[in-house]
């Protein structure tokens, strides 16, 4: 009478990593995520290591986590992994204000994002 096992959210040859509450706007984070989509995992790691964007380090950590999940949790070969999906979502927005002239206030929005990276094992074509 136990509960049924939850189905996997990704395929049998895929692994996923997700990072929430990244302090950057989704639009800026998507520029970095776009840079690694469809690339081999090793190439994507190198691109992120030498990127001049501030957030590239956090994206690199998420990608390394996805690769580690693929290897340790699902037994996939890390040499044949590609970044199949890298997508960005909105998270909360901190609202602050800045004092302006004549007793008014100006709105300051500090957005947060979340990043999901899915790596897939591909078979080498002969």
C-alpha positions as CSV (number, residue, x, y, z in Angstrom):
1,X,0.0,0.0,0.0
2,X,2.9,2.4,-0.7
3,X,2.7,5.3,-3.0
4,X,3.6,4.9,-6.6
5,X,7.0,6.1,-7.8
6,X,7.1,9.6,-9.4
7,X,7.8,9.4,-13.1
8,X,11.0,10.9,-14.4
9,X,10.6,14.4,-15.7
10,X,13.3,13.9,-18.4
11,X,14.1,10.9,-20.7
12,X,16.2,7.9,-19.9
13,X,19.2,9.4,-21.6
14,X,18.9,12.8,-20.1
15,X,19.8,14.6,-16.8
16,X,18.7,17.9,-15.4
17,X,19.9,20.6,-13.1
18,X,18.0,23.6,-11.9
19,X,19.2,26.8,-10.1
20,X,16.7,29.1,-8.5
21,X,16.9,32.7,-7.2
22,X,19.7,33.9,-9.5
23,X,20.0,37.7,-8.9
24,X,19.8,38.8,-12.6
25,X,17.1,39.6,-15.0
26,X,15.8,36.7,-17.2
27,X,16.6,38.7,-20.3
28,X,20.3,39.0,-19.4
29,X,20.5,35.4,-18.2
30,X,18.9,34.2,-21.5
31,X,21.8,35.7,-23.5
32,X,24.2,33.4,-21.7
33,X,21.9,30.4,-21.8
34,X,21.5,31.0,-25.6
35,X,25.3,30.8,-25.9
36,X,25.5,27.1,-24.8
37,X,22.3,25.6,-26.3
38,X,23.0,22.6,-28.6
39,X,26.8,22.5,-27.9
40,X,28.8,19.6,-26.5
41,X,29.1,19.8,-22.7
42,X,32.8,20.2,-22.7
43,X,32.7,23.0,-25.3
44,X,29.9,24.8,-23.4
45,X,32.0,24.7,-20.2
46,X,35.0,26.2,-22.0
47,X,32.8,29.0,-23.5
48,X,31.4,29.8,-20.1
49,X,34.8,29.8,-18.4
50,X,36.1,32.5,-20.9
51,X,32.9,34.5,-21.1
52,X,33.1,38.1,-19.9
53,X,29.5,38.1,-18.6
54,X,29.1,38.3,-14.8
55,X,26.5,35.5,-14.6
56,X,28.6,33.0,-16.7
57,X,30.1,31.5,-13.5
58,X,26.6,30.6,-12.1
59,X,25.6,29.1,-15.4
60,X,28.8,27.1,-15.4
61,X,28.1,25.7,-12.0
62,X,24.6,24.7,-13.1
63,X,26.0,23.0,-16.1
64,X,28.6,21.1,-14.0
65,X,25.8,20.0,-11.7
66,X,23.8,18.6,-14.7
67,X,26.9,16.8,-15.9
68,X,27.5,15.3,-12.4
69,X,23.8,14.3,-12.2
70,X,24.1,12.5,-15.5
71,X,27.2,10.6,-14.5
72,X,26.4,9.7,-10.9
73,X,22.6,9.4,-10.8
74,X,21.9,8.1,-14.3
75,X,25.2,6.4,-15.4
76,X,25.5,8.4,-18.6
77,X,28.9,8.8,-20.4
78,X,30.1,12.4,-19.9
79,X,32.1,12.5,-23.1
80,X,29.0,12.1,-25.2
81,X,26.8,14.7,-23.5
82,X,25.3,17.7,-25.3
83,X,23.3,20.6,-23.8
84,X,19.9,19.8,-25.3
85,X,17.9,22.5,-23.4
86,X,18.9,25.6,-21.4
87,X,15.9,27.7,-20.5
88,X,15.3,30.6,-18.2
89,X,12.2,31.5,-16.1
90,X,11.1,34.4,-14.0
91,X,11.3,34.3,-10.2
92,X,10.3,37.0,-7.7
93,X,11.0,40.7,-8.1
94,X,12.2,42.7,-5.1
95,X,10.7,46.2,-5.1
96,X,12.6,49.1,-3.7
97,X,12.3,52.8,-4.1
98,X,14.7,55.7,-4.5
99,X,13.9,59.2,-3.1
100,X,13.4,61.8,-5.7
101,X,12.8,65.6,-5.6
102,X,9.6,67.1,-4.1
103,X,8.9,64.1,-1.8
104,X,8.3,61.6,-4.6
105,X,9.8,58.2,-5.0
106,X,11.0,56.3,-8.1
107,X,10.5,52.5,-8.4
108,X,13.5,50.2,-8.5
109,X,12.9,46.6,-9.5
110,X,15.5,43.9,-8.7
111,X,14.4,40.8,-10.6
112,X,15.5,37.2,-9.9
113,X,15.6,34.3,-12.4
114,X,15.8,30.6,-12.5
115,X,17.8,28.5,-14.9
116,X,17.2,24.9,-16.0
117,X,19.8,22.9,-18.0
118,X,19.1,19.5,-19.5
119,X,21.9,17.4,-20.9
120,X,21.4,14.5,-23.2
121,X,23.6,11.6,-24.2
122,X,24.0,11.2,-27.9
123,X,25.4,8.2,-29.8
124,X,28.2,8.9,-32.1
125,X,27.2,8.4,-35.8
126,X,29.5,6.0,-37.6
